[in-house]
């Protein structure tokens, strides 16, 4: 049985398992901000749709300049993209037929895009016995023979963020070895924007940061993200992108989103509060929980995780399986932080299941 490799498509998941779709489904397998669209985007919608009748700017303006201003960097250090997925595809072309290190468990799109470009993928396993902490020693041993290393910060699916010392150790070692470092910061704004590496990128010309707009601002339907790197790298990657690859509607929405400071702060507080409540609940029921810094967390039940997963599916609650995360192999489950009411409903349903075990 092949389960979908991504969350956020409950209908496809039910179909793949052969289960009827319940009348009401609550999807905890995707990780967007449960607050919904930022208020400014909703208010601007009547004006935003007028952008549909014009060709977009080929550089993704005005979003490109807005992202640069947000981080206090030069616009030439930014490449806007049609979501982080497109940017990962463009990056994979950069590493065609080269050797790239991936640290498992991690986001499946890295391996998929690199394989499509015939890159040699070298897998380094973060150990479950060490709570999936970044295996710095293994990375340092493999770096001399690598052209690049991908780090997901914070990691998807674990939510773990390397310490500044761990991250800098890998980055400095990669520089010495002549390898590039790709930092996927798709969820960094749920942890703390101050922990982004973008502020230090000027001093590290071999680092490329990938950012997503879809998670924090709940806009996965329009696709928007950006890369930050030195201008020469940006120009090289830009050459591989199709013309008009960022639609005009997305570019305008992105500008509005970056101005939503109060919205972001509320999202960070909510994610932290709900993670804490969920972690306490799961540990109370004997589950192993990894301390996440993102808007999701992973846990391993003392009982068989597949039974809990299917039970919840039958009741209309969708978690993220870990069948395609190497080193987790279905034993762990990931739950996204939703509204307080949704989280309470999930805990009540899980409480009933644990009581039966």
Buried (B, 14 or more C-beta within 10 A) or exposed (E): EEBBEBBBBBEEBBEEBEEEEBEEBBBBBBBBBBBEBBEBBEEBEEEBEEBEEEEBBEBBBBBBBBBBBBBEBEBBBBBBBBBBBBBBBBBBBBBEEBBBBBBBBBBBBBBBBBEEBEBBBEEBBBEBEEEBBBBBEBBBEBBEEBBBBBBBBBBBBBBBBBEEEBBBBBBEBBBEBEBBBBBBBBBBBBBEBEBBBBEBBEEBBBBBBBBBBBBBBBBBEBBBBBBBBBBEBBEBBBEEBEEBBBBBBBBBBBBBBBEBEEBBEEBBEBBBEBBEBBBEBBEEBEBBBBEBBBBBBBBBBEBEBBEBBBBBBEBBBBBBBBBBBBBBEBBBBBBBBBBEEBBBBBBEBBEEBBEEE
